[in-house]
Amino acid sequence: MKCNVYPFPAIVGQERAKKALLCTLICPQISSVLLMGSTGTAKSTIVRSIDGIFDSKRVVNLPLNATEERIVGSVDIEKAILQGDRVIQPGLLHDANGQILCIDDVNLLEHALLDTVIGVSQKGTNVIEREGISWSHTADFILVGTMDPSEGELSSHMMDRFDLCVHMSPQSEFLLRKEILRRRLEYEKDPSAFCKRYEGHINELKNLILEARARFPFVLLPEGHVEIICQLAVEMGVHGHRGDLAVSRAARALAALAGREQVLLEDIREAAILALEHRRNSMQPPPSEQQSEKGPCGQSSEDQKKEPASHKEAEKQETSATYPSMPEQDNEKGKDDLSSQAHKQVFSTGRTFTVTDYLSAKKRERLQRSISKGRRGRMISPDISGRYVSFRSPKGKLRDLAFDATLRAAAPYQRWREKGELAVALQSSDLREKVRVRKKGVTILFLVDASGSMGARRRMIAVKGAILSLLEDAYQKRDAVGLMTFFGDSAELLLPPTRSVDLAYHKLRHLPTGGKTPLAEGLVRSLELMMSLKKRAPWEDFVIVLVSDGRANVALNGGNALEDALSVARRSVDFPLRFVVVDTESGYPRLGLAAKISAALEGTYFRLEELDAGLLAASVHTVVHEKRKI
């Protein structure tokens, strides 16, 4: 028995994750499992504990900094140089054959590499074609990935390729936490004695798995249960058929584990949680309010997005207050009178509200796919900073030599080259340079109209709620968000781009409303700020989110206020920035001025009453993601 790994039966709780891993050991067609959870939820511990069940099974770790050659395989440099033979040196996928391949923080692995690994795990064969050599080998392994969603999510496509997914929540019950601590301290004090105590449990588990594996081919799935699986997939908005197959296989594995030769409805229920939750199309209308609070893999909204306690308390106090409504003025003269006479008010931060169907089905689907990635863009580094992920032939001057790739390129030709006293003879055609990637940051500036017209119909309440949602989302995604307002005769930067939610919320909560609408001035000031930041970090993305009804009434030089704003907007398209316009105009007649501003900016246009706070944040991130694809 191995004592260098924590015993599988000694792990307290996390029963669903245990069953998912046992399903992979029972059913040969279940080749991958994804474990999601915050730090300290035993994700890595539970994966490595499988190492102690079977002597023939071991866990092979795939580090995030592994190159494609190390993972897939490449030319054996030593043999190529010394003997002149082109021989493949197998990679980690060869080492993982018949074993368990574990990728910690799988969401941080390069998408191309992850796609390759998952593809090999599903096919069971790894084909290597490089340097004029073609070779293949069996790669029958179980892929287990772990990730913390707060550090970035996987795309919906990648999530779908994992057969099973479990969200692991931290244990909150006092007795369970006490037992976890007691066992861990006991294990650290004397690993051998601790593992000896669970040796009987491990042997029982091993026999249970072997019996279930032998029983699995004979487990029947009744025809009526097949219909239930398909209906579940349809109701959860699951795309494709991977989910249906995963449910049927997991249900049969669970039945075999329970000692039965026929699948019961309880098996389907458990299997659906393991195989369909991460494939759920969250844009589908939820059947109940309670279910709508569930996120991917059954995670509650409270787990997904923690709102600071101070925010909740302030919101509770403020929403009980009442504010006098201000009449909407439709003509230019009325607006001026309103703006000049209105006193400043501080509105509360609004809660989210029901979303109307403001996008067609296809656009909603595209929106969800875009925002579900949840990870910030990455870019090819323009210098020698960042993580080395690949190589290429240099274009122009060589700046960052990829020594390993250069040797592999030169190795097959050493037999025929004059080396003299050199160990390796290189030619310019052998040289390869490193391709490095680094995270592409995003800076979002909210340019908020805080004039008197924003107080009408208490629109600022909804605006504040929307901005707060994006601030909290930006905090989770490590984005920088700033806040600039314009009212009266000028624009003011209330908060330079920051990642501090508490500071941003304080500024937002006390944001006053009243006065005229110097829209052109606000655009000019925001452009100046964002371009100065762009010069410092030209590789990053910069987005200006204009929240206004577009009813400008303060000109730059005493001319026409609206024409000034449109003129500034038309000139803005020459800047390397992205624009989003959220139209706050409500009531009738609608002047549509914000839409004209958006068209001049060549930006993305939304109407506030068509969005709730959460979807506004999602919409802005869709724009950010789309820009990265250009």
Secondary structure by P-SEA (a helix, b strand, c coil): cccccccccccccaaaaaaaaaaaaccccccbbbbbbccccaaaaaaaccccccccbbbbbbcccccccccccccaaaaaaaccccccccccccccccbbbbbcccccccaaaaaaaaaaaaacbbbbbcccbbbbbbbbbbbbbbbccccccccaaaaaaccbbbbbbccccaaaaaaaaaaaaaaaacaaaaaaaaaaaaaaaaaaaaaaaaacccccccaaaaaaaaaaaaaacccccaaaaaaaaaaaaaaaaaccccccaaaaaaaaaaccccccccccccccccccccccccccccccccccaaaaaaaaaaaabbbbbbbbbccaaaaaaaaaaccbbbbcccccccccccccaaaaaaaaaaaccccccccccccccccccccccccccccccaaaaaaaaaccccccccccccccccccccbbbbbbbcbbbbbbbbbccccccccccaaaaaaaaaaaaaaaaaaaabbbbbbbbbccccccccccccccaaaaaaaaaabbbbbbbaaaaaaaaaaaaaaaaaaacccbbbbbbbbcccccccccccccaaaaaaaaaaaaccccbbbbbbbccccccccaaaaaaaaaacbbbbbcccccaaaaaaaaaaaaaaaaac
